[in-house]
Amino acid sequence: MIQKGRTILLVEDNDDDVELTRRAFSRGNLINELIVVRDGQEALDYLFATGAYADRDAASLPHVVLLDLNLPKINGLEVLRRIRSDETTKRLPVVVLTTSKEEKDIFGSYDLGANSYVRKPVDFSQFTESVQQLGLYWLVLNEQASPSGWTS
């Protein structure tokens, strides 16, 4: 099941979790483009078309961001803060997908405007099911507001 033009930005530094996410989407027939960035700075560069992504069309945003919190360079909460503080990305759906069950991370994520907070299950089948459901909801069922000039 593919929704044309709907890309997913996965912000994840763990290679195993990246591979598990790819497999989960594949098993769920969610074959949308999965763009992977490995740290918080790279995520911001991608979203705002700076650094290594300066040639990217900044108006073409992903349909949803799956954001880990424990990232190198810039942590996930700071990435979320910057996403929400910019007019072009403030309505971009961001799902925090992390192993943390710390209350400070949960409250901090929602306080900064996360659309959802999902704790990564350790078990592969549970992880696969969780990622498939995330993809189904955010790519197929969810209707989102698009700021002017934002192509989904």
TORDOLUM-689760 format. One record per residue (C-alpha): x, y, z negated; residue in three letters. Coordinates in steps of 0.02 Angstrom, whole numbers, padded with zeros to 5 digits, always signed. Layout:
REM residues N
XYZALA ...
END
This chain:
REM residues 152
+00000+00000+00000MET +00082+00161+00056ILE +00022+00338+00041GLN +00102+00433+00186LYS +00226+00566+00134GLY +00216+00525-00050ARG +00390+00504-00118THR +00442+00460-00294ILE +00592+00538-00378LEU +00668+00417-00503LEU +00788+00501-00624VAL +00880+00353-00700GLU +01062+00319-00740ASP +01044+00133-00779ASN +01075+00027-00622ASP +00975-00119-00693ASP +00822-00009-00723ASP +00837+00064-00548VAL +00839-00111-00473GLU +00694-00168-00584LEU +00594-00016-00528THR +00629-00053-00345ARG +00575-00234-00368ARG +00419-00184-00462ALA +00364-00065-00324PHE +00403-00196-00193SER +00302-00330-00285ARG +00158-00209-00301GLY +00167-00167-00115ASN +00206+00014-00157LEU +00329+00047-00019ILE +00337+00234-00033ASN +00509+00311-00024GLU +00599+00299-00190LEU +00732+00432-00210ILE +00854+00393-00351VAL +00961+00521-00441VAL +01077+00469-00581ARG +01086+00617-00700ASP +00993+00773-00753GLY +01099+00892-00651GLN +01072+00789-00493GLU +00884+00789-00527ALA +00881+00979-00538LEU +00991+00994-00383ASP +00871+00883-00288TYR +00713+00972-00346LEU +00780+01147-00318PHE +00883+01106-00161ALA +01051+01158-00235THR +01222+01077-00247GLY +01234+00916-00146ALA +01051+00941-00094TYR +01068+01120-00032ALA +01018+01065+00144ASP +00857+00982+00083ARG +00691+01070+00116ASP +00649+01139-00057ALA +00465+01149-00012ALA +00456+00960+00010SER +00438+00899-00168LEU +00411+00720-00225PRO +00235+00667-00268HIS +00288+00614-00442VAL +00447+00615-00548VAL +00488+00465-00657LEU +00606+00539-00786LEU +00718+00450-00909ASP +00764+00552-01063LEU +00937+00485-01102ASN +01034+00553-00954LEU +01212+00610-00926PRO +01254+00795-00898LYS +01081+00865-00935ILE +00956+00766-01040ASN +00780+00728-00982GLY +00695+00852-01099LEU +00799+00994-01027GLU +00759+00936-00850VAL +00574+00938-00896LEU +00591+01112-00973ARG +00668+01178-00811ARG +00537+01094-00703ILE +00397+01173-00803ARG +00478+01345-00807SER +00486+01364-00618ASP +00335+01421-00519GLU +00364+01297-00377THR +00378+01142-00488THR +00273+01183-00641LYS +00127+01072-00582ARG +00236+00931-00517LEU +00180+00770-00605PRO +00317+00708-00721VAL +00305+00539-00806VAL +00433+00511-00942VAL +00490+00330-00922LEU +00610+00289-01063THR +00659+00163-01195THR +00642+00293-01334SER +00502+00273-01459LYS +00563+00418-01565GLU +00422+00537-01614GLU +00532+00688-01576LYS +00550+00626-01396ASP +00365+00589-01376ILE +00309+00756-01450PHE +00448+00850-01362GLY +00399+00776-01194SER +00216+00822-01213TYR +00258+00993-01286ASP +00360+01028-01129LEU +00219+00973-01014GLY +00249+00791-00973ALA +00097+00714-00888ASN +00128+00546-00967SER +00251+00457-01083TYR +00284+00274-01048VAL +00403+00168-01148ARG +00500+00044-01042LYS +00460-00134-01093PRO +00612-00245-01114VAL +00527-00396-01034ASP +00542-00399-00843PHE +00362-00450-00809SER +00295-00314-00925GLN +00411-00186-00846PHE +00356-00238-00672THR +00173-00224-00719GLU +00200-00054-00800SER +00290+00018-00649VAL +00161-00053-00528GLN +00021+00028-00628GLN +00115+00193-00633LEU +00137+00189-00445GLY -00044+00143-00413LEU -00110+00282-00525TYR +00007+00424-00474TRP +00018+00384-00288LEU -00157+00321-00249VAL -00284+00373-00380LEU -00223+00538-00450ASN -00278+00701-00370GLU -00156+00839-00402GLN -00151+01026-00380ALA -00030+01080-00245SER +00047+01252-00258PRO +00050+01351-00098SER +00188+01290+00016GLY +00206+01122-00071TRP +00193+00974+00044THR +00154+00806-00034SER 
END
